[in-house]
């Protein structure tokens, strides 16, 4: 697959039009069109910027075998979440992860988020013919790490997307907070944190 085709596919996977991608990259729509038609190549700074916008590594845009490797690596790291309210769960993870769904089955069976060489698949409990995961609450704990835990806590709190704990301390050097998705699965956010006299809803 050519670089242009990979850019086009990644754009579509992220639910962006050529105009929307052009706006995010501060280029013209014609530039995006030329890249996708392999009539010209983006400059390296635009490749770096594009990788952030499309939530992929620069290698997935540039490497000849990137698409094949991406799918192999991502699916090795897949996590399945069985969602009772599929649409609410998809909306929750789009906001929490600050990204649009990467791929979505047209029959609303599942939606996938690709990031950091992993795949988080939200599976629609009501539309999984042929699958049986047994009885139970299907509880998962998803662990995410961030550079600045206090900043991420404020960002997620401002989103107002679910019930949260305050920032908690396990031991020196390990702090976290929990946010619960629509099925009460736990997302544990950990990361760099320095205590201060400024309250941040510790509990």
C-alpha positions in Angstrom: 0.0 0.0 0.0 1.4 3.4 -1.0 1.9 6.3 1.5 -1.1 8.1 -0.1 -3.4 5.1 0.3 -2.3 4.7 3.9 -3.0 8.4 4.6 -6.4 8.0 3.0 -7.3 4.9 5.0 -6.1 6.4 8.3 -8.1 9.5 7.6 -11.2 7.5 6.9 -10.6 5.3 10.0 -10.6 8.4 12.1 -13.8 9.7 10.5 -12.3 12.8 8.9 -13.0 14.4 5.6 -10.1 15.8 3.5 -11.2 19.3 4.5 -11.2 18.4 8.3 -7.7 16.8 8.0 -6.4 19.8 6.0 -7.7 22.2 8.7 -6.0 20.2 11.5 -2.7 20.3 9.6 -3.0 23.9 8.4 -2.7 22.9 4.7 -5.1 23.1 1.8 -7.6 20.4 0.9 -5.8 20.1 -2.4 -2.6 19.1 -0.6 -4.4 16.3 1.2 -5.9 15.2 -2.2 -2.4 15.2 -3.8 -0.9 13.2 -1.0 -3.7 10.6 -1.2 -3.4 10.3 -5.0 0.4 9.9 -4.6 1.0 13.1 -6.7 3.2 14.6 -3.9 4.6 13.6 -0.5 3.9 15.5 2.8 6.9 17.2 4.4 8.3 15.4 7.5 6.9 17.9 9.9 3.4 17.3 8.5 3.9 13.5 8.8 4.7 14.0 12.5 1.7 16.3 12.9 -0.5 13.9 11.0 0.6 10.9 13.2 -0.7 12.8 16.3 -3.9 13.8 14.6 -4.5 10.2 13.4 -3.3 8.6 16.6 -0.6 6.4 14.9 3.1 6.3 14.8 4.9 7.9 11.9 6.1 4.4 10.8 2.5 3.5 10.1 2.3 6.3 7.5 5.7 5.8 6.0 6.7 2.1 6.1 5.9 -0.2 3.2 4.5 -3.0 5.4 3.0 -0.7 8.0 -0.6 -1.8 7.5 0.2 -5.5 7.8 2.4 -5.0 10.9 -0.1 -2.6 12.5 -2.9 -5.2 12.4 -0.6 -8.0 13.6 0.7 -6.0 16.5 -2.6 -4.4 17.5 -4.6 -7.6 17.5 -1.9 -9.3 19.7 -2.7 -6.6 22.3 -6.5 -6.6 22.0 -8.8 -6.1 25.0 -12.5 -6.9 24.6 -15.0 -5.0 26.6 -18.5 -6.4 26.5 -20.9 -3.4 26.5 -24.5 -3.5 27.6 -25.1 0.0 26.2 -23.0 0.0 23.1 -23.5 3.6 21.9 -22.9 5.0 25.4 -19.7 3.0 25.8 -18.4 4.1 22.4 -19.1 7.7 23.3 -17.4 7.3 26.7 -14.2 5.9 25.2 -14.0 8.4 22.4 -14.0 11.2 25.0 -11.7 9.4 27.5 -9.1 8.5 24.8 -9.6 11.9 22.9 -10.0 10.0 19.6 -12.7 8.8 17.3 -13.3 5.1 16.8 -10.7 3.6 14.5 -12.9 1.0 12.9 -16.6 0.2 13.5 -18.6 -2.8 12.3 -21.5 -1.6 10.2 -23.8 -4.0 12.1 -23.0 -2.4 15.4 -21.3 -5.6 16.6 -18.1 -3.9 17.7 -16.0 -0.8 17.6 -12.2 -0.7 17.8 -9.8 1.9 19.1 -6.2 1.6 18.0 -3.6 3.4 20.1 0.0 2.7 21.4 0.2 -0.6 19.4 -2.9 -1.9 21.2 -6.6 -2.5 20.3 -9.5 -1.8 22.7 -12.6 -3.4 21.2 -16.0 -2.4 22.5 -18.3 -5.4 21.8 -22.1 -5.0 21.7 -23.5 -7.6 24.1 -26.9 -7.6 22.2 -25.4 -8.3 18.8 -22.8 -11.0 19.2 -24.3 -14.1 17.5 -22.1 -17.2 17.9 -20.3 -15.8 20.9 -20.9 -16.7 24.5 -18.9 -15.3 27.3 -20.7 -16.9 30.2 -22.6 -15.3 32.9 -21.4 -12.5 35.2 -20.8 -8.8 35.3 -17.9 -8.8 32.7 -15.8 -6.5 34.9 -12.5 -5.3 33.4 -9.8 -3.0 34.8 -8.1 -1.0 32.1 -4.9 0.6 33.1 -3.6 3.8 31.4 -0.4 5.7 32.2 0.1 9.4 31.7 3.0 11.8 32.3 1.0 14.3 34.5 -1.7 12.6 36.6 -3.0 15.8 38.1 -3.5 17.4 34.7 -5.2 14.2 33.4 -7.5 14.1 36.4 -8.7 17.6 35.7 -9.2 16.9 32.0 -11.2 13.8 32.7 -13.2 15.5 35.4 -14.1 18.4 33.1 -15.3 15.9 30.5 -18.1 14.8 32.9 -18.4 11.4 31.3 -18.6 9.1 34.4 -18.3 8.5 38.1 -14.7 9.1 39.4 -12.7 8.7 42.5 -10.2 11.3 43.7 -6.5 10.7 43.3 -5.4 8.0 45.6 -2.0 6.9 46.9 -0.9 3.2 46.9 2.6 3.9 48.0 5.2 6.6 47.4 5.6 6.8 43.6 2.3 5.1 42.7 -0.8 7.3 42.5 -4.0 6.7 40.6 -7.6 7.6 40.1 -10.5 5.5 38.8 -13.2 6.5 36.3 -16.1 4.1 35.6 -17.5 3.4 32.1 -21.3 3.0 31.5 -21.0 -0.7 32.5 -19.0 0.1 35.7 -15.8 -1.3 34.2 -12.9 0.4 35.9 -10.4 2.6 34.1 -7.4 3.1 36.3 -5.3 6.1 35.4 -1.8 6.2 36.9 1.2 8.4 36.2 3.6 11.1 37.3 2.3 12.9 40.4 3.8 15.3 43.0 1.9 16.0 46.1 1.3 19.7 46.9 -0.8 21.8 49.2 -3.3 22.4 46.4 -6.3 20.0 46.9 -7.2 17.8 43.9 -10.0 15.7 45.5 -7.7 13.2 47.0 -9.5 10.3 48.8 
